[in-house]
Amino acid sequence: MLGYSGYTEHSDYYIAPHDTWESAFEFLKQLAYESGDDEFCIGEMQDDLQDNGMFIKNVKWYRWNEDKGEWEHER
């Protein structure tokens, strides 16, 4: 595993890998807030040696719950 990464709802790219889930989660919350998005995903960044690319596994989506004032795991 290369770290934790993800993207916000309307982003065109993944964030650079973070060493911890908590660090990536906090960064994505701030990025979503600043871009006006109310959803983001986070997962484990993996290196796919066969395809010479990267992918994310164990992806979890979070959505802002306006009523509760917090991010909730969605799907």
C-alpha positions as YAML, in Angstrom:
chain: A
units: angstrom
residues:
- id: 1
  name: MET
  ca: [0.00, 0.00, 0.00]
- id: 2
  name: LEU
  ca: [1.30, 3.45, -0.93]
- id: 3
  name: GLY
  ca: [-0.91, 5.39, 1.48]
- id: 4
  name: TYR
  ca: [-4.43, 6.78, 1.57]
- id: 5
  name: SER
  ca: [-5.94, 8.90, -1.17]
- id: 6
  name: GLY
  ca: [-9.29, 9.99, -2.52]
- id: 7
  name: TYR
  ca: [-11.13, 12.76, -4.30]
- id: 8
  name: THR
  ca: [-14.03, 15.11, -3.81]
- id: 9
  name: GLU
  ca: [-17.30, 14.82, -5.69]
- id: 10
  name: HIS
  ca: [-16.41, 17.16, -8.57]
- id: 11
  name: SER
  ca: [-12.63, 16.77, -8.56]
- id: 12
  name: ASP
  ca: [-10.73, 15.60, -11.62]
- id: 13
  name: TYR
  ca: [-7.86, 14.02, -9.70]
- id: 14
  name: TYR
  ca: [-6.91, 12.07, -6.58]
- id: 15
  name: ILE
  ca: [-5.06, 13.78, -3.74]
- id: 16
  name: ALA
  ca: [-1.42, 12.80, -3.21]
- id: 17
  name: PRO
  ca: [-1.15, 9.76, -0.91]
- id: 18
  name: HIS
  ca: [-1.10, 10.46, 2.83]
- id: 19
  name: ASP
  ca: [0.64, 8.20, 5.34]
- id: 20
  name: THR
  ca: [-2.43, 7.86, 7.56]
- id: 21
  name: TRP
  ca: [-6.16, 7.51, 6.94]
- id: 22
  name: GLU
  ca: [-6.81, 10.32, 9.42]
- id: 23
  name: SER
  ca: [-4.54, 12.74, 7.57]
- id: 24
  name: ALA
  ca: [-6.16, 11.99, 4.19]
- id: 25
  name: PHE
  ca: [-9.64, 12.22, 5.75]
- id: 26
  name: GLU
  ca: [-8.94, 15.63, 7.27]
- id: 27
  name: PHE
  ca: [-7.44, 16.90, 4.01]
- id: 28
  name: LEU
  ca: [-10.43, 15.67, 1.98]
- id: 29
  name: LYS
  ca: [-12.90, 17.26, 4.41]
- id: 30
  name: GLN
  ca: [-11.15, 20.62, 4.00]
- id: 31
  name: LEU
  ca: [-10.86, 20.22, 0.22]
- id: 32
  name: ALA
  ca: [-14.56, 19.37, -0.08]
- id: 33
  name: TYR
  ca: [-15.49, 22.36, 2.07]
- id: 34
  name: GLU
  ca: [-13.33, 24.75, 0.05]
- id: 35
  name: SER
  ca: [-14.63, 23.46, -3.29]
- id: 36
  name: GLY
  ca: [-18.28, 23.45, -2.22]
- id: 37
  name: ASP
  ca: [-18.63, 19.66, -2.55]
- id: 38
  name: ASP
  ca: [-20.70, 17.65, -0.11]
- id: 39
  name: GLU
  ca: [-19.23, 14.22, -0.96]
- id: 40
  name: PHE
  ca: [-15.79, 12.64, -1.10]
- id: 41
  name: CYS
  ca: [-14.25, 9.19, -1.17]
- id: 42
  name: ILE
  ca: [-11.17, 7.80, 0.54]
- id: 43
  name: GLY
  ca: [-9.32, 4.51, 0.15]
- id: 44
  name: GLU
  ca: [-6.00, 2.69, 0.11]
- id: 45
  name: MET
  ca: [-3.72, 3.66, -2.77]
- id: 46
  name: GLN
  ca: [-2.23, 0.57, -4.42]
- id: 47
  name: ASP
  ca: [0.36, 0.17, -7.14]
- id: 48
  name: ASP
  ca: [-0.73, -2.12, -9.98]
- id: 49
  name: LEU
  ca: [2.56, -3.49, -11.27]
- id: 50
  name: GLN
  ca: [0.96, -5.31, -14.21]
- id: 51
  name: ASP
  ca: [-0.69, -2.20, -15.67]
- id: 52
  name: ASN
  ca: [1.95, 0.29, -14.51]
- id: 53
  name: GLY
  ca: [-0.71, 2.36, -12.81]
- id: 54
  name: MET
  ca: [-2.31, 2.98, -9.46]
- id: 55
  name: PHE
  ca: [-5.74, 2.34, -8.07]
- id: 56
  name: ILE
  ca: [-7.65, 2.70, -4.83]
- id: 57
  name: LYS
  ca: [-9.23, -0.20, -2.97]
- id: 58
  name: ASN
  ca: [-11.48, -0.37, 0.09]
- id: 59
  name: VAL
  ca: [-13.12, 2.88, -1.03]
- id: 60
  name: LYS
  ca: [-15.56, 4.56, 1.34]
- id: 61
  name: TRP
  ca: [-17.78, 7.49, 0.42]
- id: 62
  name: TYR
  ca: [-18.71, 10.26, 2.86]
- id: 63
  name: ARG
  ca: [-21.49, 12.83, 2.54]
- id: 64
  name: TRP
  ca: [-22.05, 16.00, 4.56]
- id: 65
  name: ASN
  ca: [-25.19, 15.70, 6.71]
- id: 66
  name: GLU
  ca: [-26.49, 19.24, 7.08]
- id: 67
  name: ASP
  ca: [-28.91, 18.28, 9.87]
- id: 68
  name: LYS
  ca: [-26.19, 16.70, 12.04]
- id: 69
  name: GLY
  ca: [-23.36, 19.01, 10.93]
- id: 70
  name: GLU
  ca: [-20.99, 16.12, 10.28]
- id: 71
  name: TRP
  ca: [-19.61, 13.81, 7.60]
- id: 72
  name: GLU
  ca: [-21.33, 10.43, 7.42]
- id: 73
  name: HIS
  ca: [-20.22, 7.20, 5.76]
- id: 74
  name: GLU
  ca: [-22.54, 6.84, 2.79]
- id: 75
  name: ARG
  ca: [-21.96, 3.75, 0.69]
...
